[in-house]
Amino acid sequence: MTQLTAATGLLLVAGTFLASAAPKPTRTFHSGGNPILGDGSYFSADAAPLSVDGKLYIHAGHDEPPPEVGGFVMDDYGVFVTKNPSSGDWELHEDNLDPDKVFDWATGNRAYAGHCIQGPDGRFYWYVPVEWKNDELPNNMAIGVAVSDGPLGPWKDPIGKPLVTWKDVFGDARHGQEVIDPHGFIDDDGTIYLYWGSWGAARVVKLDDSMAAMDGEITTMTGFEAFYEAPWVFKRNGTYYCIYDWKLGGTEYTPSNYQAAIAYATASSPTGPWKTRDMILWGTSSTTVHPSLIEHGGKWWLTYHTKDAEGGGHFRRSIAIDEVRWDGDRILPVDQTWANPPLLQLTNNLAREAALTASFSEEPPMSLAALHDGRPPVVRLPPDMWSTYRGNDSKVESDWAQYTWEVPLPVSGVGIQFHQDPNWHLPPAEWKVEYRDDKDGWREVRGAKYPTTPDEWITVDFEPVITQALRATFKGQPEGDYFHSMIVSEWEVHSPPADKLPSGSLITSVGKAPKLPESVKLEFNQLGSVRVPVHWRRIDPEKYAKPGTFTVEGKAAGQGAGYLTMKVTVTP
Ligand code: FUB
């Protein structure tokens, strides 16, 4: 079949399209790793990948709020394009679909997670949940569909109205779940399914061949464990897979009920019943993750989002992509990667590499892990905070949190941020920092002063010590015979700078990964020499595949002034 479409002049050939009239990207960039675009110049969320004619298109939402706004501001969609995610070469098409301009019935706000697929007619259908100009319903998010001859638009509304609304799912009922996060899937027999789901319910309906009308009953899918939102269905070797946002507050994967992890379920039919198999990725830094999984260029890829870009936040997210490996029909847990992995970031904060324990933590909704996530938050949500709240009548006078390292390390200060709220949380009446001394047990650090001002960053310096554990103990503000609980969003532990960061060299032979030392001896003024763990950058096996030399960077724990370097010589 060859046809020339009137709308754009694109040539459709047997279901493929020749992108003669493909719009020009608004920018091209090279990505050094996740987040794909991490410089904070454009925030993106809800990645929905589509592999067409050797290119990977990622249709994505656009996060636009200023840093201090704690809610979604999403008014349009963008598309990221690459031939090969490993190349790091990307195009970005900003403002590719603007609901304001495409849908007469939409307010133009809340352009949430959509999904673009190619229909049997070779055209592209982008299902998007946007706000409907209808204020009579309990919730006016509705799924619209935009169509185009190419995956980059221009987009048109083929039906002039929403495709699925609250009314279609719940009729006149006042209670239900937001109609968002659509996902399209065409089975081998040509049956077209539209899925969506949020707030714990996943739904599906068949579409007719127009791709823009429902064809049958809406059903609620069953069998998932801890389904929260964002169903993404695909088929591999006859098995249907659904990956989704998994959420169960108070568990190891999602301590706070504001976080989500990524899980997958399988079924023998595209509508379930589903059986949850395993986790693919534990929660990321942002409260939402919105996963998708696709085969492209002979590899499988997971896309999701985080708040790891410069200036990022829970509502200023950035999309990420990592390779997925299979073991037979099992999806293996994905190794999350970053352009600059957390343990390689230049900081003197030792808290990130410590094991963290506490006398108590209110989980859910809060999360003890927030103390050492390395990010004092701008907009605070529960997973960004440790709380000792046990009720308004707690007789517990004090609580503690403790960092323990695998080896003794030099420490010379802490940074902390307390908060208060109208609900019984106050900064502590007093607090202190102790270190563990092998001989004498817990001893208070010397020379420290302990401010308690809420909502500002507090730095406390003290006489340097070498220790394997540091503990902060907080006394609650008394009221009658009760004690107020407290909230801490971040607790850093600072290492003093070493006198010098050494560099080294070693030899390896072709094909053999160099054996980099796990620790390095550093000299510290007053404290003498201390062996400190080193985190090395991952080495691409290409580097030692032939004779030559290259340099690897390493980050010594607690050393923020620069990287160690190791020169590697590869001999034949
Ligand atoms: O981006 C807005 C909403 O947040 C999406 O629809 C959800 O999947 C979550 O990522």
Boltz pocket constraint, residues with backbone or C-beta under 6 A from the ligand:
constraints:
  - pocket:
      binder: B
      contacts: [[A, 45], [A, 46], [A, 61], [A, 72], [A, 111], [A, 112], [A, 113], [A, 180], [A, 181], [A, 229], [A, 230], [A, 288], [A, 289], [A, 290]]
      max_distance: 6.0
